[in-house]
């Protein structure tokens, strides 16, 4: 092997595809970054980057005119959160000058812990009026892989339905509905309780469907739906003890299963600090003064 060939092999082993590296640092999904490159928004050493370009130490990277090279040097372990999104909360902060936005409401992104060297990416996007299990990650590769599997990911929703009369036959609710010129089929529709005319139902599906299809299912029976809450995404369930507006980090076991489902190799995670056992305070040995 010639010296130049050996040098080229060494350079390739030290370099990494730029769009993959940017996704790992949470700038966006790999598809989004490839699109940005085709639009000329990403510069590599002051020249427009192209999908397939490789990044090596010492290169300069800019996105939309902003130098992001320093962020690429920060090595952080990917994180994944479950967030219990309340109804009415926007996912992104309102853009400047958006008169239609409700600036009094804190967005999901403003409620999450800050990240160093990356940003949070939403796996299952929600509208402000949606609620329930919102999955977020700092790993763009994982976000992209899970989004590609969205249509085949099992989901479940809790629906609060107005049942006007007690003799309504729950078994008469169909398992399919015509929505957007297609037949949407559900695995099961089970009553889960409720008082008076307000009843709760658990709607399961082997494929991800929009919440509007769940509403259409009950409306096809003449029933009104007041709330639809996503309670499951794949093997992940919304924890019953997780309050609205709060988040919880996935366990190592959940992370490994999620990466396996996405068809990706799970990153090596640093050992998490175990909370030390609470110790009883030492006894007060000070001599008490007599009055």
Secondary structure by P-SEA (a helix, b strand, c coil): ccaaaaaaaaaaaacccaaaaaaaaccccaaaaaaaaaacccccccccccccccccccbbbbcccccccccccccccbbbbbbbcccccccccccccccccccccccccccccccccbbbbbccccccccccbbbbbccaaaaaaaaaacccccbbbbbbbbbccccccccccccccccccbbbbbcccccccccccbbbbbbbbcccccaaaaaaaaaaaccccccccccccccccccccccccbbbbbcaaaaaaaaaaaccccccccccccccccccccccccccccc
